[in-house]
Amino acid sequence: MKPFDQPDNIYRLAEELRLPEKRIMDFSNPVNPLGTSRKVKAEIRRYLKYLHRYPDDDARRLRKKIGQYHSIDPETVLCGNGSAELLYLITRTMNPQKVLIPAPTDTRYERACRASGNPEIVRYHMKRGDQFAFDVAEFIRAMAGKSLSPDVHSHAPGLQEEIEKATHPCDMAFLCNPNDLTGRLLDNQSIKKIADAADRVGCYLIVDEAFIDFSPGESLIQEVADHSHLMVLRSMSQASALAGVRFGYGVFPVHWMEQLASNRPPFMVSILAQQAAAAVLRDKAYRKETQSVVQREKAFLEKSFRKLGITFFPSDANFYLVETASASLIWHRLRRKGIMVKACSDFFGLGDAFLRIAVKSHRENTVLVKELSAILTSGD
């Protein structure tokens, strides 16, 4: 039997089951259930005749459009072959020595840091008993080099003095908002407090907004200009369904742009990726329909989880972290049917009872619920 914590992908599973890849239902990766926008597809077809050209290495026109979209200076925008590549670029350029990472969260942050050296990793643990809620004051204490205390709250007296007295603060900290795995969103004002504290202690705060499109009013991008240690990453893989095209961008303090740009490989973003990204930014109807479909399908899944007795945690993204004693059984049984969900047994702060399930189309969600019901009522 395949180990429960071994990662899967649609290509490997399709080969193992001897199925066409299109027959695999992938609930392990939370990509927009609408699929790629028709306008994006049309734009890609238009630019196929230009594949013989090298792309604009600086992505000038696209950066200008991103600047207009967010009302920011395009000179603070750096485009990349997915936000993951920018993440590795940041750690390679800055070579952090002490890094704060929440748990549970995406493992990419630690992998990127390990690839650039061997930094000390400090973990801020979100507790299952609190439904993985985020305590701003505890995170700031950890960032400032103070030991964590369950008694510290956001308005704890003397917190500023403790920050100023810290002797070994972290030089880099990561936040995924909404958090990958738990789906919990930290509101704009709370993260701004963390960004303010990061400036005071000299810790670079990397905010990964891969799923912020599902809560667009909470982005911290416009705060970068006012914070010397804040960097924000955005991805078009999930909400824009461009995972196969590979495009992401970051917004950085001006004083870091030249060094980051000089350390990146040439031609990171293809012509097709640049045109696809520009088309997404223009497609207001697609974004509106995405919000409507995701909210409707989330309501369907939540109702189904309750009926099946599966515990799920509040989510502000297009996926759910669920908990059930039958997680391993569910993962294996679904896999045999060509249905993938994400096992979470190898993530800090979780275990064998946790799965992450993406929100898909109503047809796919209905198939998933039917299969879950069959597994949980089989008596095995």
SVG drawing of the C-alpha trace seen along z (x, -y; Angstrom):
<svg xmlns="http://www.w3.org/2000/svg" viewBox="-26 -55 50 59">
<polyline fill="none" stroke="black" stroke-width="0.4" points="0.0,0.0 1.3,-3.5 2.5,-5.4 -0.1,-7.9 2.3,-10.8 3.9,-10.3 3.1,-13.1 1.1,-12.5 0.5,-14.3 -1.9,-13.7 0.8,-12.4 2.1,-9.7 -1.4,-8.6 -2.7,-8.5 0.3,-6.3 -0.2,-4.0 -4.0,-3.6 -3.5,-3.5 -6.0,-6.3 -5.8,-9.4 -4.7,-12.4 -8.0,-14.2 -9.8,-11.4 -8.0,-12.3 -9.9,-14.6 -7.4,-16.7 -8.8,-18.0 -5.2,-18.2 -4.4,-21.5 -6.9,-24.4 -7.1,-25.8 -10.1,-27.9 -13.0,-25.5 -13.9,-27.7 -10.6,-26.7 -8.6,-29.2 -10.5,-32.3 -11.7,-32.3 -10.1,-35.7 -6.7,-34.3 -7.0,-31.4 -7.9,-33.8 -4.9,-36.0 -2.5,-33.0 -3.8,-31.9 -3.2,-35.4 0.5,-35.3 1.4,-31.8 2.8,-33.4 5.4,-35.3 7.0,-32.2 10.1,-32.8 10.8,-36.0 12.6,-36.2 10.3,-37.8 10.8,-41.2 13.2,-40.3 12.0,-43.2 8.3,-42.7 7.9,-46.4 4.4,-46.6 3.1,-43.9 4.7,-45.6 3.0,-48.8 -0.4,-47.1 0.2,-45.4 1.1,-48.8 -2.1,-50.3 -4.1,-47.3 -2.9,-47.8 -2.3,-51.6 1.4,-51.1 4.7,-52.1 5.6,-49.5 9.2,-50.0 8.5,-48.0 7.2,-45.0 9.3,-42.0 7.8,-39.3 8.8,-35.6 8.1,-32.1 5.6,-31.5 5.8,-33.0 7.8,-30.0 10.8,-31.1 10.6,-34.5 10.6,-32.9 13.8,-31.1 15.3,-34.3 14.6,-36.1 16.2,-33.6 19.2,-33.1 19.7,-36.9 19.2,-37.6 20.6,-34.4 18.7,-34.6 20.2,-33.2 17.2,-33.0 13.8,-32.4 10.3,-32.4 7.7,-30.2 4.1,-29.4 3.0,-25.9 1.1,-24.4 1.8,-26.0 3.2,-25.4 6.6,-23.7 8.1,-25.8 9.3,-28.5 11.5,-26.2 12.7,-24.4 13.6,-27.8 15.6,-28.8 17.4,-25.4 18.3,-25.8 20.2,-29.0 22.0,-27.8 21.3,-26.3 19.4,-28.9 17.9,-28.4 14.2,-27.7 11.8,-29.1 8.2,-27.9 5.1,-29.7 2.5,-27.0 -1.2,-27.7 -3.2,-25.4 -5.8,-23.0 -7.8,-23.7 -8.1,-27.4 -9.1,-26.2 -5.7,-27.3 -6.4,-31.0 -3.4,-33.4 -2.2,-35.3 -0.5,-38.5 1.3,-39.3 2.8,-35.9 4.1,-36.0 5.7,-39.4 7.3,-38.1 8.8,-35.2 9.9,-37.5 11.6,-39.8 13.5,-36.8 11.4,-36.4 10.1,-33.1 6.5,-32.4 3.9,-32.7 0.3,-31.6 -0.6,-34.5 0.4,-37.3 -2.4,-39.0 -2.5,-41.6 -2.7,-44.5 -0.4,-43.1 1.3,-45.9 5.0,-46.2 5.1,-44.4 6.9,-47.3 9.5,-47.4 10.1,-43.6 10.6,-44.1 13.2,-46.8 15.1,-44.7 15.2,-41.6 18.8,-40.5 18.4,-37.9 15.5,-38.7 14.7,-36.8 16.0,-38.3 13.2,-36.8 9.6,-35.7 7.0,-34.2 3.2,-34.5 0.8,-32.9 -2.5,-34.8 -4.9,-33.1 -2.8,-30.4 -2.1,-27.5 -3.4,-24.3 -5.7,-26.0 -7.4,-28.6 -7.5,-31.1 -7.3,-34.8 -5.5,-37.4 -7.1,-40.8 -5.2,-43.7 -4.8,-45.6 -3.4,-42.6 -0.7,-42.0 0.1,-45.7 0.9,-45.5 3.3,-42.6 4.8,-44.6 5.3,-47.6 7.0,-45.4 9.2,-43.8 10.5,-47.3 11.3,-48.0 13.2,-44.8 14.9,-44.7 13.2,-41.4 12.1,-41.0 8.5,-39.9 7.5,-37.9 3.7,-37.8 2.6,-35.2 -0.8,-36.2 -1.3,-33.2 -5.0,-32.9 -5.8,-36.5 -8.0,-36.8 -10.7,-35.2 -10.5,-38.0 -9.2,-40.8 -9.9,-43.7 -7.3,-42.3 -4.2,-42.5 -1.1,-44.2 0.4,-45.2 -0.2,-48.9 1.6,-48.9 5.0,-47.9 5.8,-51.5 5.5,-52.5 7.5,-49.6 11.2,-49.0 11.1,-45.3 7.8,-44.1 7.7,-42.0 4.5,-40.7 4.2,-37.7 1.3,-37.0 0.5,-34.0 -1.8,-33.5 -1.7,-29.7 -4.8,-29.3 -7.5,-32.0 -6.5,-32.6 -6.0,-28.9 -2.6,-29.6 -0.6,-26.9 0.6,-25.4 1.7,-28.8 3.7,-29.7 3.4,-33.3 3.8,-35.2 5.0,-38.6 6.3,-40.3 6.2,-43.8 9.4,-44.9 10.9,-47.8 12.7,-50.0 16.1,-49.5 16.0,-45.7 14.8,-45.8 18.2,-46.2 19.8,-43.4 16.9,-41.0 16.7,-41.8 20.4,-41.3 20.3,-37.8 17.4,-36.4 17.9,-34.2 17.3,-35.9 13.9,-35.5 12.0,-34.2 8.6,-35.0 7.7,-33.8 5.8,-35.8 2.7,-33.7 2.8,-34.0 3.1,-37.8 0.2,-38.1 -1.9,-35.7 -1.2,-37.6 -2.2,-40.9 -5.4,-39.4 -6.3,-38.1 -5.9,-41.6 -8.4,-42.9 -11.0,-40.2 -13.4,-41.6 -16.2,-39.3 -14.1,-36.2 -13.1,-37.4 -16.7,-38.1 -17.9,-34.7 -15.1,-33.0 -16.2,-34.6 -19.8,-33.5 -19.0,-29.9 -16.5,-29.3 -18.9,-30.7 -21.8,-28.5 -19.6,-25.4 -18.1,-26.1 -21.7,-26.2 -22.4,-22.8 -19.2,-21.2 -19.7,-22.5 -23.3,-21.1 -22.0,-17.8 -19.1,-17.6 -21.5,-18.2 -23.8,-15.5 -20.9,-13.0 -19.5,-13.9 -16.3,-15.3 -14.8,-18.1 -13.7,-21.1 -12.1,-24.4 -13.2,-27.9 -11.6,-28.8 -11.3,-32.1 -9.8,-30.4 -10.9,-27.8 -10.1,-24.8 -10.7,-23.2 -8.6,-21.6 -10.7,-18.6 -10.2,-16.3 -11.5,-12.7 -10.3,-9.5 -10.8,-7.9 -8.4,-10.2 -5.9,-7.5 -8.7,-5.2 -10.3,-8.1 -7.0,-9.1 -6.3,-5.5 -9.9,-4.7 -10.3,-7.9 -6.9,-7.5 -8.0,-4.1 -10.9,-5.9 -8.6,-8.5 -9.5,-11.2 -6.7,-13.0 -6.9,-14.9 -3.9,-16.2 -2.6,-14.2 -1.3,-16.5 0.4,-13.9 3.8,-15.3 3.1,-18.9 4.2,-20.4 1.2,-20.8 -1.0,-18.3 -1.1,-14.5 -2.7,-11.4 -6.3,-12.7 -6.0,-15.7 -6.6,-16.2 -6.8,-19.3 -9.7,-19.3 -10.0,-21.9 -13.3,-23.4 -14.0,-22.2 -16.9,-22.4 -20.3,-21.3 -20.1,-18.1 -16.7,-17.2 -17.8,-18.2 -20.9,-16.0 -18.7,-13.0 -16.4,-13.6 -19.2,-13.7 -20.8,-10.5 -17.4,-8.7 -16.9,-10.0 -20.3,-8.8 -19.6,-5.4 -16.3,-5.1 -17.6,-6.3 -20.7,-4.0 -18.9,-0.9 -18.1,0.3 -14.5,1.2"/>
</svg>
